[in-house]
Amino acid sequence: MGQAVVLDAQPVVAYLADEPSAEEVAALLRRGARMSVVNAAEVVDVLIRGRRVAAEDAAAIVGG
């Protein structure tokens, strides 16, 4: 049985911002990596407060 990969918020933010590690994170996501609800909320928070993304857009990005 394979091991599950659970992502922290920062790699997901890096992926969304198309930072250098984005392709590695994309590969993990394609292989079924998961993220906790708490970390998803942190991604939304970083997008809103740190990256100045509108709240509705941030929620749509993470939820979609």
C-alpha positions in Angstrom: 0.0 0.0 0.0 1.4 3.4 -1.0 1.9 6.3 1.4 -0.4 9.3 1.2 1.1 12.7 0.5 -0.3 15.6 2.5 0.7 19.1 1.5 1.3 22.0 3.8 0.0 25.4 2.8 3.2 26.9 1.6 3.8 24.5 -1.3 0.3 25.1 -2.5 0.8 28.9 -2.4 4.1 28.4 -4.3 2.2 26.3 -6.9 -0.6 29.0 -7.3 2.0 31.7 -7.6 4.0 29.8 -10.2 7.1 29.8 -8.1 10.1 27.6 -9.0 8.7 24.6 -7.1 5.3 24.8 -8.9 5.9 21.9 -11.2 7.0 19.6 -8.4 3.8 20.5 -6.5 1.7 20.0 -9.6 3.2 16.5 -10.0 2.2 15.7 -6.4 -1.3 17.0 -7.0 -1.6 14.9 -10.1 -0.7 11.8 -8.1 -3.4 12.5 -5.6 -1.7 14.6 -2.9 -4.1 16.0 -0.3 -4.3 18.9 2.0 -6.1 19.4 5.3 -9.0 21.9 5.7 -6.8 23.9 8.1 -4.1 24.2 5.5 -6.6 25.1 2.9 -7.8 27.9 5.1 -4.2 29.0 5.6 -3.8 29.2 1.8 -6.9 31.4 1.5 -5.5 33.6 4.3 -2.1 34.0 2.5 -3.8 34.8 -0.8 -6.0 37.4 0.8 -3.6 39.1 3.3 -0.3 38.3 1.7 -1.0 38.3 -2.0 -3.9 40.8 -1.9 -6.3 38.5 -3.8 -10.0 39.3 -3.3 -11.6 37.0 -0.7 -14.1 35.6 -3.2 -11.4 34.9 -5.7 -9.2 33.2 -3.1 -12.0 31.0 -1.9 -12.8 30.0 -5.5 -9.1 29.2 -6.3 -8.8 26.9 -3.3 -12.2 25.4 -3.6 -12.1 24.9 -7.3 
